[in-house]
Amino acid sequence: MSDAVPEPAGQENGAAPEPQQAEAGYEPAAPAPLDVPRTPTGNAEVDARLARLADADHLATDGHVEVYEDVHRGLRDELTALDARPGPPAPPSPPSPYDRRS
């Protein structure tokens, strides 16, 4: 009994399989809007970044990555900027009963 697995046709002698031929006359579909609703956030910078997603509607699929990465980078920068802004001052602490010890 042999554990050898037969080679698929076209791969004898270590030959690589040939790529499948594309059908003659095949062309990918043209870009079409996805019509994904974008609800405004109220933050002008964030809304502008999200509006940039509409640019992907007019690009072939391989162009979407650049738009998505740009939007992601911009949103990440907006979040980082929020961390850098000083917040409101902390409210004063209520007096502690231990503050009056002598």
C-alpha positions in Angstrom: 0.0 0.0 0.0 1.4 3.4 -1.0 0.8 6.7 0.8 1.7 8.6 -2.4 -0.8 11.2 -3.5 -1.2 11.4 -7.3 -0.2 14.8 -8.8 -3.0 16.8 -10.5 -2.8 17.0 -14.2 -0.3 19.5 -15.5 1.9 19.3 -12.4 4.0 16.3 -13.2 7.8 16.9 -12.8 7.2 19.8 -10.4 5.7 22.0 -13.1 3.6 24.9 -11.7 0.0 24.9 -12.6 -0.9 27.3 -15.4 -3.2 30.2 -14.4 -6.7 29.9 -15.7 -7.4 32.0 -18.7 -9.8 34.8 -18.3 -12.9 34.6 -20.4 -12.6 36.5 -23.6 -14.4 39.8 -23.4 -14.8 39.8 -19.6 -14.6 43.3 -18.1 -15.2 44.1 -14.4 -18.3 46.1 -13.6 -17.9 49.9 -13.5 -17.6 51.6 -10.1 -21.0 52.3 -8.6 -22.0 54.2 -5.5 -22.7 52.0 -2.4 -25.1 54.6 -1.1 -24.1 53.9 2.5 -25.8 56.6 4.7 -23.4 58.8 6.7 -25.0 60.5 9.7 -23.4 63.8 10.6 -21.6 63.7 13.9 -21.7 67.4 14.6 -17.9 67.6 14.5 -16.9 69.4 11.3 -13.5 67.7 11.1 -14.9 64.2 11.6 -17.8 64.9 9.2 -15.3 66.0 6.5 -13.3 62.8 6.9 -16.4 60.7 6.7 -17.6 62.6 3.6 -14.3 61.6 1.9 -15.6 58.0 1.9 -17.9 59.0 -1.0 -14.7 59.3 -3.1 -14.5 55.5 -3.1 -17.9 55.4 -4.9 -16.2 56.6 -8.1 -13.1 54.3 -8.0 -12.5 50.8 -9.0 -12.1 48.4 -6.0 -8.4 48.5 -6.0 -8.6 52.3 -5.4 -10.7 51.9 -2.3 -7.8 51.0 0.0 -6.1 54.4 -0.5 -9.4 56.3 0.4 -10.1 54.0 3.4 -6.5 54.4 4.7 -6.7 58.2 4.3 -10.0 58.4 6.2 -8.7 56.1 8.9 -5.5 58.1 9.3 -7.5 61.4 9.5 -10.0 60.0 12.1 -7.1 58.6 14.2 -5.5 62.1 14.0 -8.7 63.7 15.2 -8.9 61.3 18.2 -5.3 62.0 19.0 -6.0 65.8 18.9 -8.8 65.3 21.4 -6.3 63.7 23.9 -3.9 66.7 23.5 -6.6 69.3 24.3 -6.8 70.4 27.9 -10.0 69.5 29.4 -12.1 71.5 31.8 -10.7 72.0 35.3 -11.5 69.2 37.8 -14.3 70.1 40.3 -13.1 70.9 43.8 -13.0 67.9 46.1 -15.5 67.9 48.9 -14.0 68.5 52.3 -12.9 65.3 54.1 -13.7 64.8 57.8 -10.1 63.9 58.2 -8.9 67.4 57.1 -9.7 68.9 60.5 -7.6 66.5 62.6 -5.1 68.1 64.9 
